[in-house]
Structures are given as C-alpha cells and as structure tokens.
Amino acid sequence: MSTLAQGKAAQAGFSQEEWEARVNLAACYRLVDHYDMCDMIYNHISLQVPGEPEAFLINPFGLMYSEITASSLLKVDIDGKVLYNPWSDYSINKAGYVIHSAIHAARHDVRCIVHTHTPNGMAVSALKCGLLPITQTAMRFGKVAYHDYEGVAVDEDERERLVADLGDCEVMILRNHGLLAVGATVQQAFNNIYRLERSCRAQILAMSCNTPLETPDPGVVARTNEQLRLQPSADAPGTQKPYGILEWPAMLRMLDKKDPSYKE
C-alpha cells in the first residue's frame, strides 16, 4: 500500500487491510458501471472484510455505482446489523442483505459476490434452456447453477434455498431475475460476472438471428472448460493463476484515467 493510501486509511479510521479491500470493491462497482451492467441504484456487490469473517462491505442503497467510493461503503454483519454507515439517508437494501449474507455465511471460499439485472442476463434467465455452451466464453463455466424465482428476495427463509442451488458453482442464473457471480477475490468475482454477462449477450444475439445454433460436441465443451479454468501466469511461465488477477492492474489503470475518485 502506498504512503498516500496508508494516510487515507488512518484518516478514515480503517485498518490498512480494510481500506485496500474498500478500494478494490469501489473499483469493482465502477467497473460494473463502466461495462454497462448496473441498474440505477439497484443490485449489489459485497466483499468480506479482511480478518472479520462475519462482516462484509456493501453499497449504500441510494447511490449510483458511479458514485461509490472506498469510504462510502457500508459494513454489515451476517445478522444484518449495520456496523458502519457514513450516511444519514441511506442504508442496506433488504434483498442485498438476504442474498449476500446467505452466501457469505455458507461459502467460506467466497469473499466477493456480484449480482446484476442486465437486459441480456434477465433475458437468458427467462429461457428454459438457460445458458448454452455456444461460445468459447460460455464454455469457461463448466457448471452453471440455477435458482427458481420466488418473488423479490426479501424473505430470509429463501437464503437456504439460494445457497443449496448455488452449491460450489462460481456463477448462478436467478430465474426470471438476473445473474450472480462469486469469487475468492474481488478480481475473480468481477471476471466471472463480466464473462457471464458477455456469454448471455452473445447467446441473445445468436438466438435473435432465428437460425439453428451450432453447439460443439460435449467432449469439446468439457475440454475447452478444462483449458479455460485457469489462465497462464505471466509471473511464472508454465504455471496458472485464477482469472481476474492478471487483468486487474489494467482495469485499475483504466479507472484511474477515467475517474480516480473511487479511491476516496
């Protein structure tokens, strides 16, 4: 962490680890906005607080994703208690709490969760066929989870079914609703939602042509998924690292040129 970042963390009263997490999560919000995956003030992205497995960071319900900054994020515990809120007018979205608290409590391998309502994601969520392995990008996901629509996700008893349907998958399509992606890091979760969104967009474009779709042999799909599960590491030739890690510095450089206020 830079000296400037350390100063900001101390000034805001956060540990250096939490401040770094806040900056990365704020960057994720800005990236979701940049790639046109946000829905006004709705949806949510959460990140477990380093060293606090029972607490996570999430957006104040009322801010646009383009307004999110490191210091503006709420801190909430698994039981829904708001531990930090710099706002007098905004607090946590109920559906955000239900969905994110359920997964954070059950999936200890998951630190970041992204949920979107994009037109392409909603369209695929309404298709009985779900996501089809018709593009290389879609074949990135060997397993895609599905959760049937039960109404707006504000009932806490839905949490158990959400978790059961997600299983150990990285991505889930919420039927008649939208998309969800998880990751061990912000970087991985963003990469997963980005690729899931592009897969949905490509499928909707292909299906709109009203012509039969070309689907590769299942063996080819499985082999492609195996090839794409991890990406080569530039730091150590011959090894692989999770998706999102290599791309993240480039994403941050882009944000810094566009609007570096996410770091505030």
C-alpha positions, -999 to +999 in steps of 0.1 A: +000+000+000+013+035-009+020+061+017-010+081+005-033+051+008-020+044+043-028+080+052-063+078+039-069+046+057-057+060+090-077+092+085-109+072+078-103+050+109-099+018+089-071-008+090-048-008+060-063-042+050-099-030+052-090+002+033-074-018+005-105-041+004-127-010+002-107+005-027-109-028-047-146-031-040-153+005-050-133-002-082-155-032-089-186-010-086-171+015-110-161-013-135-196-028-134-209+007-142-183+012-170-193-020-187-230-011-185-240-038-161-256-016-134-294-010-128-296+026-115-292+024-077-302-013-076-282-045-073-253-051-050-217-062-048-203-073-014-169-082-001-159-099+032-139-076+055-103-089+059-099-105+093-137-102+100-154-133+085-188-123+100-188-089+083-190-077+047-189-044+028-218-034+005-232-003-012-255+022+005-289+018-011-294+050-029-261+057-046-254+051-082-225+027-089-206+056-105-207+074-071-193+046-050-161+053-032-140+034-007-152+054+023-189+054+012-193+016+016-214+002+045-201-025+068-227-051+078-226-083+098-241-116+088-272-109+111-279-077+092-266-052+118-250-022+102-216-017+118-205+013+098-227+038+079-214+073+070-248+082+056-279+096+073-303+089+044-291+056+030-287+021+045-286-015+032-310-029+007-331-057+021-327-080-009-289-073-008-288-084+028-308-116+021-288-128-009-253-117+002-255-127+039-267-162+029-237-169+006-211-152+029-223-173+058-223-206+039-195-204+013-163-197+033-143-200+000-162-169-013-152-134-003-169-114-031-204-116-046-218-097-076-254-095-086-268-078-117-300-072-136-287-066-171-311-070-201-291-099-215-288-116-182-326-112-175-333-125-210-313-157-205-328-161-170-362-163-187-352-190-212-359-226-203-326-236-220-306-213-197-271-205-207-259-226-237-222-235-244-223-220-279-193-197-274-159-202-260-167-176-234-197-195-222-176-227-221-155-210-194-181-222-169-182-260-165-212-257-142-239-230-140-263-230-111-299-220-113-323-207-087-361-206-094-379-173-089-397-169-056-405-132-058-384-103-046-356-118-025-366-102+008-377-133+027-350-147+049-362-183+045-351-182+009-315-180+019-312-217+025-325-225-010-302-199-026-272-215-010-283-250-019-289-241-055-255-223-058-236-253-044-200-250-053-205-231-086-189-198-095-220-184-112-257-187-109-286-176-130-315-164-109-345-175-130-367-146-142-344-122-123-307-118-132-272-130-127-249-138-098-212-145-096-189-152-067-151-154-062-124-158-037-114-122-045-129-091-060-108-097-091-122-132-096-158-123-089-157-093-114-141-115-140-168-141-135-197-116-139-180-100-169-177-133-187-211-145-177-226-112-190-208-115-223-219-151-227-255-141-222-252-112-246-237-134-273-264-160-269-292-135-271-276-120-303-272-155-318-308-165-310-322-133-324-309-144-359-337-170-359-315-198-373-303-231-358-275-227-332-242-245-336-233-263-304-199-281-301-197-317-291-200-322-253-165-336-252-151-305-269-171-283-244-156-302-215-121-300-229-125-262-235-137-257-200-106-275-186-084-254-208-101-222-196-104-230-159-072-211-151-051-187-172-013-188-177+007-168-152+029-141-166+050-141-135+058-178-136+058-193-171+043-228-171+020-221-142-015-208-140-034-183-118-071-177-112-089-154-137-091-118-129-057-114-112-037-106-144-064-082-157-070-062-125-040-038-127-051-029-162-086-023-151-074+000-123-052+019-147-083+025-169-103+037-139-075+060-128-075+077-162-113+079-163-121+089-127-098+080-097-124+092-071-132+056-063-101+056-041-115+083-018 
